[in-house]
C-alpha cells in the first residue's frame, strides 16, 4: 500500500499508463505532497492537483470549475470515527453522509451531465 493511501495508488497506476490525473485532497500540503511524489516517480501522464473539500458543496464546485471534464472518476473520499455506535450523534452522521455519500453523488452528477453534452 502506498504511504498516501488507496487514492494515491490508483492515481499512480493511471498516470504510469499515461493518463492525465487530477489529485484532490482537503489540504494544499497533502495535495502538493501527492503531486510531487507522483511526478518524481516517473509517471508518463500529466499530474495536477487541487485542494478542495468535496464533502461540502463549495469544495465540489471548486474542483469541477477547475476540472470540468473527466473520463474516469475515482471518488475515494471517506471518513469515519472509531467510537461506540451510541456515541455517534446526528451531526456526526450528517457529516459522514456528506463526505461518504453526497461527495460521490455530486461529482458523478456533474461529470455524467458533461459526458452527455459531449456525446
Steps between C-alpha positions, in 0.01 A plus 500: 500500500619848420593728791236744372225239475276331250418818304870568448560143383215529248629836373851357464379196306298715261778758450753221449290385204502853356168632628473862609414498870351756735579444867253645749529536875377726776831680558744666263791335683362148454416562133846645428665205675308251285557692174873534567537130587313398188710722276822378665400137445538536124138464394422572134169683547444862589445550874311794646341564836237708673427541870123491550280337762260300283295422811357852463318654205758778473785250474324301231433823310866604529619166361251485213559863399874439472459159333158500333548176303628153578499157342556306822378608843653327800321632807705377792376752756392344826511565872408322822563516872577208724254527784201307632190519282288659770751787528469600133260794505288638216757765406765230457264290284420803285871573452572135411215505248619825340851366447441130445187518285417847370854574380471211256145593404593862424812412303331219306203721416730778372724278290211292362326817383824608329536164326145520369565847357815379320321202347 
